[in-house]
Amino acid sequence: MATMYTHQGANIRKTWYLMIGFFVMVIALSYVLAFVLDNPAILYMGVGLALVMNVGSYWFSDKLVLRMTNARQVTKAEAPMLYTIVENLSITAGLPMPKVYVVDDASPNAFATGRNPEHAVVAATTGLLNILDKNELEGVVAHEMSHIGNRDMLVMTVAVVLAGFVAIVADMFSRALMFDGGRENRNPIFLIVGIVGIILAPIAAQLMQMAISRRREYLADATGALLTRYPEGLASALEKISGAARPMKSASHATAHLFISDPFAGGKPSLWQRVGGLFHTHPPAAERIARLRAMAV
């Protein structure tokens, strides 16, 4: 069985692979577009943007996530049960005390973010705090503490910025191709490759985000249950969360994979969600609950 620290090194390496992969993807898109439009400045701009976004995704992605979700930091007096549970579980897990945030949203959900345990954040929605009892909230917080201990939130938070950036770059390139005048010396092969790359890049980024989320949720469920020694707490919480599912007002597709439950659940399914499980940001709640209850047997 995986422990809290089993995957730390692997996740740090995967973060570097993710950053390098996005860097190469953006440079490749820039090179193709620079060749097609016969404008070397596009390649230089792509290299500069990729470097800036790689650095920014590591140092500032958590602040961006908190702003995107409209989360606000709370004190122990403002959210006593949540704050106390985070405090106690951080001691149990041997982790620094994360900052505690609350999102004013009736949809029950929670997430963790931050580049390392020393700069970590645990956030819960007001909807979650209203429907869970102490044992269930402990299960949810333990799940998020597991993301912090396993360094999952580093990979997942960096993916928010980089995947969004690739989609923006692809959109910029598509507009550049659209408004570029027809040039007789344009190489049709590179033009086709450029168009295909522009279409596939944001899809690849989205798939990467979703694959990261699905694998990490199962691991965080298991390590969170080990942390509390009470798998039923998280299983019961997931039942309540899935039963009361409603779309979050402040959620976006860029941050969806950070949450313990799909923040768009309960609303009209998107085209990606109707296609199949490949595009789901989270494993099925029923499967997660069954695995947790099997741990208690």
C-alpha positions, 0 to 999 in steps of 0.5 A, a space after each residue: 500500500 502506498 504511503 504518504 511519501 511514496 510518490 513525492 520524488 516521482 511527482 517532482 520528476 513528472 512536474 519537470 517532464 510536464 514543463 519540458 513537454 509543454 515547452 517543446 510543444 509550444 516551441 514546435 508550434 511556434 517553429 511551424 507557424 514561423 516557417 509557414 508565415 515566413 516570420 522568424 519573430 514568431 519563433 522567438 516570441 514562442 520561446 520567450 513566452 514558453 520560458 515565462 510561462 514555465 517559470 510562472 506556472 511554478 511560482 505563481 500558479 497557486 495564487 492564480 488558482 485561488 484568484 480563479 476560484 474566488 477563495 478567501 483565507 479564513 482564521 480559526 475563529 471564522 471556520 473553527 471545525 475546518 481549521 482545527 481538522 487541517 491543523 490536527 491532520 497536518 501534525 498527524 501527517 508530519 506536514 507544515 500547517 497549510 493555509 486554510 481557505 473557503 470558497 463561498 459556493 453552495 456546491 460541496 467541494 474542496 481542493 489543495 494547491 501550492 508548489 510545495 508543502 511549505 506553501 500549501 493551501 487547503 480550501 473547502 466550499 461553504 456548501 461542503 462545510 454545511 453538509 458534512 459532519 466532523 468525520 466526513 470533513 476529516 476524510 475530505 481534508 485527509 484526501 487533500 493533505 494526501 495530495 500535498 504530501 504526495 506532491 500531487 498538487 504541484 503537478 496538478 497546479 502547474 498543469 492548470 497554467 500550462 494547459 491553459 497557455 497551450 490553448 491560448 497559443 493555439 488560438 493565437 496561431 489559428 488567428 494568425 493563419 486565418 488572417 495571413 494573406 495567401 502567399 504563393 511560396 507557402 509550403 502546403 505540407 507545413 501548412 497542414 502540419 501547422 493546422 493539425 498541431 493547432 487543433 491537437 495541442 489544446 486537446 492533448 493539454 486537456 487529456 493530460 490534465 484529466 489523466 493526471 487527475 484520475 490517477 491521483 484521486 484514487 491514490 489520495 483516497 487511499 492515503 487519506 483513509 490511511 491517515 485517518 484510519 477511518 475509510 468510511 469517513 471519506 466514503 460517506 463524504 463522497 456519497 453526500 458530495 455526489 448526491 448533492 452535486 451542483 455546478 460551482 459558480 467559480 469553477 473553470 475547465 482549467 481548474 476542474 481537475 484540482 477538486 475532490 469532485 467534478 465541479 461541473 457535476 449536476 449540470 448539463 454535461 459538456 461535449 467532452 463528458 458525453 464522448 466518454 470516460 477518456 474526457 472525465 476529470 474524476 473517477 466515478 464516485 461509486 468506484 471510489 466509494 467501493 474501493 474505500 469501503 473495501 479497505 475497511 473490510 
